[in-house]
C-alpha cells in the first residue's frame, strides 16, 4: 500500500456509506430530463462510454441516469464464446485477481487476503466446497456494461444477502482495505453446475444504489443487520451460459468461485487484463 493509497482510503472509514448510497440512489433515479441528461453526458464524456454498442444510443430515451447506467447492448455487441468446455466472462471489466483458493484463503492484493467462509456469509457448510477451488475477481468501471451474465450453465440452489460496509472497490482501496470483499455488503448466488458448485458474489460499493437478480428483482436496498438466505429447492431456475443473472445499479465487482480444480483459467487471464462479457476466460479440465 502506498501513501497515496492510504490517503485516498482512510477517509472512507468514517463516511456514512449507506446514507451516501441512498442519496445517490435518489439522484440516479431522478427523472428530471435536464438533470439526467446532464449527468449522462458528463459520464459519457469523462469515462469514454461507447454508446454505439447500446441498444438505445439516444440518451433522451432513458427515463433516468440509472436507466442509462443499466442499459442493454445490441445483440451484436458481445459474442458468447463457442469454444468447447469454455468458461465465459460474466461481465465487462478488468481482472483484479484470478487464481487458486488455498485452504479457504482468497488472494485480494499484495499482503491481503480473505476467506471463502467470510465472503459467503459465515456458513461453514456453504464455504467448505470452495476451500480448494478457484476464483476470479472482476471490477466493473463506470464505462462498462453493468449487467452480469452466467459464466457456465447452472441451476440456482441458494441466494444469500450479507450485510456490510460499502467501501469503494477501486484499485487503491483493494490494495489498502483488509478483507475488502468480505466486508462490503454483497449478494451471493450459489449454482449447481456440471463442474459442481459455482458461487457468483455481487459485491456492493460506495454509491451502489442497489443490486438485483433476474429471479428475485432488487435484493438491496433495504440493507439489513443480519444474513438473509433464500433456498430454491423447488422450481429452481436454470440459467444457461451467457444468460443475464443480475445487475448493479451503479458499478462494483463480481467474484466468481468454482468448487474444485476442474477449472483452469486462461494463461492471459491475469490481474489488470481487460475482459468483455462472453469471451472465454478459462476451460473445464479433467
N, C-alpha and C positions, 0 to 999 in steps of 0.2 A: 504494500500500500504506500503510495506517495503522499507527500504533504498536500498536494493539490487534491488528491482523492479524499483525504481526511477533512480538509476544509469544505469540500463540496458535500460530504456526507454527514458530518457532525450535526448541522442544524436540523437534519431530518428527524433526529431522535426526539426533539421537543415539539415538532409540528403536530397539530391536530389532524392526523391523516384522514380519518373518516369524515370529519367535518369539511375538510377541503374537497374531498371527493364528492360529497353531497352537493356542495356549491358548484363544482364543475359539472355535475350531472344536470343541474338546473340550466346552466349556461349552454351545454351541448344539446339539450333537448328543446331549447327556446326556438319557437317557430317564427319569430320576427324576421322578415325577409332580409332587411338591410343588415341586421346583426349577423345572421347565419351566413349570408353571402360574403360579408367582410371576413369573417372567421375562416371560412372555407378557402377564400382566395389567399389569405395570409399563409395558411398551412401548405397549400399547393406550391406557392412561390418559395417559401422558406425551405421546404423539405424536398422539392422536386417531384411531387406526386405525378405519376404518369396517368393522366385522365384518358388517354387513347385506349387504355385497357378496360376502362369502366364500361359496364353495360349501359349506364346512363352518363354520358360525358357532360351533359348540361347541368351546371351547378344550380340553376334556378329550379330544377325539377326536384331537388332534395328538400324535404319539409323542415329539416333541422340539420345542424352540424353532425349530430350522431348518425343521422340517416346517411349522410355522405361518408362518414368515417367507416361505417359498416357496409359500404357499397358492394354490390355484386360485380363480378367481372364478366366480360364477354366469354362465351364458351371457348373461343379460340385463344384466349389469353394465357391459359395454362394447359399443359398436356400431362395427363397421368401416365407414368412410366408403364411400358408394356414388357419390360424385362421379366424373364421368368424368375420366380422366387424373390421379387423385389420388395423392399420396404420403401414407402413413399414419404416424402417430406410432408408433415402435417400443416405446414404454414410457409408463407413468405417470411424471410427474416435472416438473421445472422446467427451462426452457431456460437453459443457461449462456451459449451464444453460437450464432449462426447467420449464415452469410454466404458470401462467395466465398473460394476458395483462390487466393491471388495468388502466382504463380510458386512454388508449393510451400509457401508460408507459411500457417499456420492461426492465426487470432487466438484467444488464450486469455483475456486480460484486458488492461486498460489498461497499455501498455508491455511486454506479454509475448506471445510467440508461439512456435510450434514448427513443425517441418517435417513434411510428409507422409512424407518419407523416414524420419525417426526414428520417427514414430508406427507405421509399417507394418513396422518391423523391419530397416531398413537396406538393403533391396533397391532399387536404382535402377530396375530394370525394373518392379517392383511399384508403386512410387510415381509413376512417370512419367505414367501415365494420369490421375492425380488432380491434377497440377500446377496446372491452371486450372479445377478443378471447383468444387463447393460442399460445405459441411459444416454439420453441426449437432452440438452437444454437449448432452446431456440428463442432468441429475443426478437420481438416484432417492434420495429421503429414506427414513428408516426406516418411515414410514407408508405408503409406496407399495407397489403390486403389483410383485413383483420378478422376474417372468418377462418375457422380451424376445421381440418378435414382428417379423415381416418388414414393412418399410415398402413393399415392392414385391416382386412375384414374381421369384424368381431361382434360378439353378442354381449350386450350390456349386462353386467352382473350386479354392480353396486355403484352408487354415487355418494360422495361424502363432501360436505361443506365444512371446511376447517376455518375457524375464526383466527384473526391475527392482525398484525400491523399492515401498513401499506407503504413501505419504503419504495423508493424508485428502484427499478431493476436495470438501470443503465450500467455500462461497463464499470464506471468509477465506484458505484455503490456495490456492485457484485464483488469487486476487489476488496471492499472495506468492511461491509457489514457481515459479521459471522452468522452462518446458518440462514442467510437471507431468504431462500426459497422455502425454508421450513418455518419461517417466522411470519411471512406475509399471509394474508387471507387467501384462500385458494379453494378450488373445486376439483375433486379427484373423481375420475370415472374409470372404473375397473371393467375391462372387457375380457371375455374368454375368446381366444383365437386358436388357430391351428398350431401355433407355437407355444400355447399355454397363456397364462395371464398377461395382459398388457395394461399399463396404467397411463392415462393421459391426465396430466395435472395442469390445470389452468390457474396460473398464479396472478393474483391481483397486484396492483401497484398504485402509487400516488396518482390521483386524478382519474383512476379507472372507475368509471361510474357504475359499471355492472358487468357481471359475467353471466352468460346464458348458454343453455344447451338446446338442441333441436327437440329432444324428447320431454323436456321439463319447462322450457321457457327461462325467464330470468330466475337465477338462483340467488344472486346477491346484487343489490341490497334486497331486503334488510340484512345488516350484519347481525351476528348472533354472538352469544357468550360461550356457547359450548358446541362441540362437534355434532352435526346432524348427519344422519345416514338414511339413504333410501335403498331398499333391496328390490331387485327386479327378477324374482323367482318365477313369476307368471307374466306372460305376454311381454317378455323382454325383447326390446328392439334389436335387430341385427342390422348393422351398417356396413356397407361394402367399402373396400379400399377406395379412397378418393371422395367419398360422400362427406358432406358437411356434418360436423358433430356439435359445433358450438361457435361462439364468437366473443370477442372482447369489445365492450363499448368504451373505447379508448384503449391504448396499447399496453402490452405487457409481455409475458413469457409463458411458453408451454414447455413442460418437462415430460419426456416420454420414457417409460420404463418397460423393459421386457424381462421376463422372469428367469431366463436361463441363457445358456451360451449358444442358443440356436440362431442368434442374430449376430452378424458381423458387419460393422459399419464400413462404408467405402473408405479407401485409403485417403481420399481427398476430403472426406467429411471430418474436418478438424476445426478447432477454435478459430473464429473470425471469418470462416467461409460464408459467403452469401448463398442462400438457397432459395429456391422457388417452390411453391406448392406443387406437389405431384411428382417432382423429379426423384429419381432413385437415390436414396441415401445409404442403403445397405441391402443385404440379402439374407435369406434363410440359409443356414448351414446345417449339415447333418452331424 
